[in-house]
Amino acid sequence: MRKLLVLLSALLLGSAPAWAQDDAKTAVTIIPTSLPGEEELSAQERAERDFLMPTRRKRAAAIEAVEEKARAAEAAVEAVAKAARSAAQVEAEKNAPPVSVPAPTEERKKVVKHKTGRR
């Protein structure tokens, strides 16, 4: 039983560095900034550029923030316009004269009597 416990703990401790390395690889990601003329840069070149010129990264972040605010403002304007249209539609329906719907009439079957020559 003691050997089994030692073997199990050795396996768990032996696999810990592999998990740590796997997490480290996924944690380091380079987020490309989309500045004009830099679409063809490799990840390494982009990282070097960002390290050497941090103001460009800040400028790109500022541009992204302005665009995000513009999208949010546009969405808000669209929501207000939609609410105004629906309110106008409801108001128009309230003010519209009532449409008279004809009462349903029962259709009676017409009985046709045929005269027969036999009496």
C-alpha positions as a LaTeX table, in Angstrom:
\begin{tabular}{lrrr}
\hline
Residue & $x$ (\AA) & $y$ (\AA) & $z$ (\AA) \\
\hline
Met1 & 0.00 & 0.00 & 0.00 \\
Arg2 & 2.86 & 2.34 & 0.85 \\
Lys3 & 4.49 & 1.63 & $-2.52$ \\
Leu4 & 1.27 & 2.50 & $-4.30$ \\
Leu5 & 1.04 & 5.80 & $-2.44$ \\
Val6 & 4.66 & 6.66 & $-3.27$ \\
Leu7 & 4.14 & 5.74 & $-6.92$ \\
Leu8 & 0.98 & 7.84 & $-7.15$ \\
Ser9 & 2.61 & 10.88 & $-5.54$ \\
Ala10 & 5.65 & 10.53 & $-7.84$ \\
Leu11 & 3.39 & 10.50 & $-10.90$ \\
Leu12 & 1.50 & 13.57 & $-9.71$ \\
Leu13 & 4.66 & 15.50 & $-8.89$ \\
Gly14 & 6.30 & 14.44 & $-12.15$ \\
Ser15 & 3.47 & 15.79 & $-14.26$ \\
Ala16 & 3.30 & 19.18 & $-12.49$ \\
Pro17 & 6.12 & 20.78 & $-14.54$ \\
Ala18 & 4.42 & 19.69 & $-17.75$ \\
Trp19 & 1.20 & 21.41 & $-16.68$ \\
Ala20 & 3.11 & 24.52 & $-15.66$ \\
Gln21 & 4.81 & 24.71 & $-19.06$ \\
Asp22 & 1.52 & 24.24 & $-20.85$ \\
Asp23 & $-0.05$ & 27.15 & $-18.92$ \\
Ala24 & 2.94 & 29.36 & $-19.62$ \\
Lys25 & 2.61 & 28.83 & $-23.36$ \\
Thr26 & $-1.04$ & 29.81 & $-23.43$ \\
Ala27 & $-0.55$ & 32.79 & $-21.11$ \\
Val28 & 1.92 & 34.53 & $-23.44$ \\
Thr29 & $-0.10$ & 35.83 & $-26.35$ \\
Ile30 & 0.72 & 38.83 & $-28.48$ \\
Ile31 & $-2.26$ & 40.99 & $-29.31$ \\
Pro32 & $-1.59$ & 42.71 & $-32.62$ \\
Thr33 & $-2.53$ & 46.33 & $-32.95$ \\
Ser34 & $-3.95$ & 47.36 & $-36.24$ \\
Leu35 & $-1.98$ & 50.40 & $-37.23$ \\
Pro36 & $-1.77$ & 51.39 & $-40.89$ \\
Gly37 & 1.02 & 49.77 & $-42.87$ \\
Glu38 & 1.83 & 47.12 & $-40.28$ \\
Glu39 & $-0.40$ & 44.29 & $-41.44$ \\
Glu40 & 2.53 & 42.26 & $-42.76$ \\
Leu41 & 4.62 & 42.27 & $-39.57$ \\
Ser42 & 5.38 & 38.97 & $-37.90$ \\
Ala43 & 4.54 & 38.41 & $-34.24$ \\
Gln44 & 8.20 & 38.89 & $-33.31$ \\
Glu45 & 8.46 & 42.17 & $-35.21$ \\
Arg46 & 5.23 & 43.40 & $-33.69$ \\
Ala47 & 6.47 & 42.58 & $-30.18$ \\
Glu48 & 9.74 & 44.40 & $-30.82$ \\
Arg49 & 7.92 & 47.42 & $-32.19$ \\
Asp50 & 5.62 & 47.56 & $-29.16$ \\
Phe51 & 8.56 & 47.21 & $-26.78$ \\
Leu52 & 10.63 & 49.90 & $-28.47$ \\
Met53 & 7.75 & 52.29 & $-29.19$ \\
Pro54 & 5.19 & 52.08 & $-26.37$ \\
Thr55 & 3.57 & 55.36 & $-27.42$ \\
Arg56 & 2.33 & 53.71 & $-30.60$ \\
Arg57 & 0.66 & 51.02 & $-28.52$ \\
Lys58 & $-0.95$ & 53.69 & $-26.34$ \\
Arg59 & $-2.11$ & 55.56 & $-29.44$ \\
Ala60 & $-3.65$ & 52.41 & $-30.87$ \\
Ala61 & $-5.41$ & 51.75 & $-27.56$ \\
Ala62 & $-6.73$ & 55.33 & $-27.55$ \\
Ile63 & $-8.01$ & 54.94 & $-31.11$ \\
Glu64 & $-9.71$ & 51.68 & $-30.15$ \\
Ala65 & $-11.34$ & 53.35 & $-27.11$ \\
Val66 & $-12.67$ & 56.20 & $-29.26$ \\
Glu67 & $-14.09$ & 53.73 & $-31.77$ \\
Glu68 & $-15.73$ & 51.74 & $-28.96$ \\
Lys69 & $-17.34$ & 54.91 & $-27.58$ \\
Ala70 & $-18.59$ & 55.78 & $-31.06$ \\
Arg71 & $-20.11$ & 52.31 & $-31.46$ \\
Ala72 & $-21.78$ & 52.60 & $-28.04$ \\
Ala73 & $-23.15$ & 56.05 & $-28.88$ \\
Glu74 & $-24.45$ & 54.80 & $-32.22$ \\
Ala75 & $-26.16$ & 51.87 & $-30.51$ \\
Ala76 & $-27.75$ & 54.24 & $-27.99$ \\
Val77 & $-29.00$ & 56.54 & $-30.76$ \\
Glu78 & $-30.42$ & 53.53 & $-32.61$ \\
Ala79 & $-32.20$ & 52.35 & $-29.45$ \\
Val80 & $-33.72$ & 55.80 & $-28.87$ \\
Ala81 & $-34.86$ & 56.00 & $-32.50$ \\
Lys82 & $-36.43$ & 52.55 & $-32.27$ \\
Ala83 & $-38.26$ & 53.50 & $-29.06$ \\
Ala84 & $-39.51$ & 56.71 & $-30.67$ \\
Arg85 & $-40.77$ & 54.82 & $-33.72$ \\
Ser86 & $-42.62$ & 52.28 & $-31.58$ \\
Ala87 & $-44.11$ & 55.06 & $-29.42$ \\
Ala88 & $-45.29$ & 56.91 & $-32.53$ \\
Gln89 & $-46.82$ & 53.73 & $-33.88$ \\
Val90 & $-48.69$ & 53.08 & $-30.62$ \\
Glu91 & $-49.90$ & 56.69 & $-30.55$ \\
Ala92 & $-51.09$ & 56.44 & $-34.15$ \\
Glu93 & $-53.00$ & 53.27 & $-33.34$ \\
Lys94 & $-54.68$ & 54.98 & $-30.37$ \\
Asn95 & $-55.68$ & 58.05 & $-32.40$ \\
Ala96 & $-56.86$ & 56.12 & $-35.46$ \\
Pro97 & $-60.63$ & 55.93 & $-35.92$ \\
Pro98 & $-62.00$ & 52.54 & $-35.00$ \\
Val99 & $-62.46$ & 50.29 & $-37.96$ \\
Ser100 & $-65.93$ & 48.81 & $-38.06$ \\
Val101 & $-65.78$ & 45.10 & $-38.48$ \\
Pro102 & $-68.94$ & 43.64 & $-39.98$ \\
Ala103 & $-70.69$ & 41.20 & $-37.72$ \\
Pro104 & $-70.38$ & 37.65 & $-38.87$ \\
Thr105 & $-73.54$ & 36.44 & $-40.52$ \\
Glu106 & $-74.70$ & 32.90 & $-40.43$ \\
Glu107 & $-74.93$ & 31.28 & $-43.77$ \\
Arg108 & $-78.00$ & 29.20 & $-44.11$ \\
Lys109 & $-78.19$ & 26.32 & $-46.42$ \\
Lys110 & $-80.69$ & 26.83 & $-49.15$ \\
Val111 & $-82.95$ & 23.92 & $-49.69$ \\
Val112 & $-83.85$ & 23.37 & $-53.28$ \\
Lys113 & $-87.05$ & 21.45 & $-53.86$ \\
His114 & $-87.30$ & 19.60 & $-57.09$ \\
Lys115 & $-90.67$ & 18.93 & $-58.49$ \\
Thr116 & $-91.16$ & 15.37 & $-59.35$ \\
Gly117 & $-93.71$ & 14.20 & $-61.86$ \\
Arg118 & $-94.90$ & 11.32 & $-59.75$ \\
Arg119 & $-97.84$ & 11.67 & $-57.53$ \\
\hline
\end{tabular}
